[in-house]
Each structure stands twice: as C-alpha cells, then as structure tokens.
Amino acid sequence: MTSRGLIIAAPASGCGKTTVALGLARALRQRGLLVQTFKSGPDYIDPAFLSAAAGRECFNLDSWAMPAGQIAALANTAETADLALAEGSMGLFDGVALRGAAGSGATADIAALLGWPVVLVLDASGQAQTAAAVAQGLACFRPAVQVAGVVLNRVASARHERLLRAGMAEAGMTVFGALPRSADVTVPERHLGLVQAGELPQLEALLEDVARLISLYCDLDAMLAAAAAKPGRDAAVTPVSPPGQRIALAQDAAFSFCYAHLLAGWRAAGAEILPFSPLRDEQPPAAADVCWLPGGYPELHAGVLANNSSFLDGLRRFSLSRPVHGECGGYMVLGEAIIDTAGTRHTMAGLLGLITSFERRSMHLGYRRATLAAPMPGHAAGVVLAGHEFHYAGIVAQPDAPLATVVDAMGDAVAETGSRRALVSGSFFHFIAQA
C-alpha cells in the first residue's frame, strides 16, 4: 500500500479544518478506502473524532516534543492504508518561538518533514479576491511546504463563490471545493475545547452530515490525486519504557486523555493494559503492578468521585505497595481536594497534598520540558520528558516534594512542578516523548 498523505490546515483556528478533515475521512471510508488519521500537536479531543470518522486509531504528530524519526515512524502506520490524513493545529505556521526536537510544533513542520501536501481551509466570510492573496502568501512562505490547493468555507452566495474562484485562478491556486455558509456544521464546545467524541449521542449522525457536506461540495478525486509523500525518509522507532508490566489504567468520561502513540508503545514493549472505571466505583485491578490515572475532566465529576469509596479506598491500598501516577486531572484526584467552580470542596484520595480550585479559573497552556528530580513509573531520575499542559485549575496547595524541574518552551520555570510522596507521583504536564 502507500503512505501518501494530505494535511488539512488553515491560516488560523476556527476556519473549519476539523469539519473538512472529519468529513473527508468519513467520505473516503464510505468509498471503501482505508484512511489513517493524524493530528498535529498536543490534542486529545480532535483525535477521538478523527478515530471515529476513519474507524482507525488516530495518532498525534508533534514536531516540538517528538524527534523526526519518531514522527516518521508514526507516519508509517499509514502504510497499510490508502491515505494518510492529518489535521493541523492553529494556523499552518504557528508554533513556539524556540525550536524543540524536530521543529516549533507548527503543522508546517510535519508537512515539510513527511512531504505531505497541504489543503488550506479558508474562511471566506467578509472577503472575496483577497482570500487568494492569503492563500498565495501561505503557499510561498516556506518552500519545503507544498500547498496543493484550497477549500473555501462559509461561502455566502454563488456570486461570492465566482469572485473567490476568480481570485484563486489569478493566483494559480487549485480550488478543491466551496462550502456554503448555510451548511456550516459545528461540534459543541466546552471549557477545554470540544466536547469529547464519546459524549455525543449523535456522533454518527454528525459524521454522516459532514461526510455528505464534503462529498457534495468538494472534489474528493482531485484531493486524493494531490496526496504525496517524501521518498526515503528516515524512520526511527523510539523505544518506549512502559510504567509497568501490567498497567491499571483509569478509563472513563473523567479519565480519557491518553495519547494513542504511548498506549501503542507500551503494548509494543510487552506491557498489558488493564482498564478500570473510577466513575463506576471500580478499584485498580489487583493483578496490576502500577496504576496510571490520565487526564480528563474529573472536575466535572468531582462529587461522584468523592463519594466512590470503593475506588478511593482501593487506590489508597494499591499505593501502599505499588507505584501510582497521575497526569493533570489524574494528579488532581490523587490530591487532597478539588474545589469546583461553585466553591464546593470535594475530598479526593489524599495520596498527595495537592489542592486545586476551579473557583477562579486561570488558563495554564503550553509545552513543558520536565527534568525528573526523582523516579516516576517508566522513567528514572534525571530523565528529561517533553510534554504539554492545558488546564484551568489553580493551585491552592502543593506541599509535597517536587517531581521535576519544569520549564516552558522558552525555558522559563513554571510553578507546576508536580509532586511525589512515597510510591505516588503526579504532574500537570501530559507526557508526549522522552527528550
């Protein structure tokens, strides 16, 4: 088969690239094609939708956190598919100021590294021929990034479309389709972004709607023909050190932020994943030798979790003899308490002294590089981890010894160092790759 690919990108967030990516993935799947989806950057929400649309697990590709060989190796999972389809993040060239492992975190880094052409989704509202100047500027900005063409979104009328197409023709830009403003399809939003795919009872209907939209207004054959790849790229499978041999993994609506590439790496290294649900008051499986609480939305379920005594007691007993680690939301649950937006305090596991509050929300967002001050499951002291932080929780108390020295993408220290106590550890950053 082939690992030819396309990247759906845009000049900025909110232009409609998620709609186009989801619709294209589902429409091609309806044709009987195998589509392997990817998401540029550190994101948990969009990959869940892309996985549902394509019927295959979506993988993140991150040029700031991942070395080039790891990105290429993950891209090679598309070799058993007919098309690799990646959704970009923010604007095409948007990243951080200082380069990371393979770039700045921009979608353009992935396009240049893998040789996948870009399909630009342009929000055409409020402009006509000027949209062509924007598209042409993006196409010329970085020679290693190939822009195959555009999809025009939020087109107001037939006259508007004619003006847009005239400008694109003058600029030498291929138009793959034009989506009418009246047919705009959106996904409900939440305070951390989009609602999770599993929470939408009409998910299949939504995916069918966007597939119908893309099939009706876009030239799927032309987009397929535009797909390409960089020949002879180097792919290095980065060994992944799992946190244990048998991993008790919290998985439900409160704990759902797990990167697919890490779970695949754990399994490839021979680890067994034993899922359990704190929301159903389940304890970590007794057969496990480590417990991992990923991020998610525990603050939305804090009252339920605080009353689930079987889960909390089981977690406390587990921690007496085996390591427990929590990321972001999981870290909060390992702490003393979560204070919700109404100011209500919910008692958590108390395995760490952390107290977090959502009463006065403050965004914490960005790449993180953490040098471990002590071991955590899967990693020794002194190891440097690359990851990402995104939450609105404020720290009321963080009295335990720090897990790591943590800096942002500019190298500036951040206060969210994580914590450790006995066999328990936690961090606000989500681990992506070993630096």
Order of alpha helices (4+ residues) and beta strands (2+ residues): beta-alpha-beta-alpha-beta-alpha-beta-alpha-beta-alpha-beta-alpha-beta-beta-beta-alpha-alpha-beta-alpha-beta-beta-alpha-alpha-beta-alpha-beta-beta-beta-beta-beta-beta-beta-beta-beta-beta
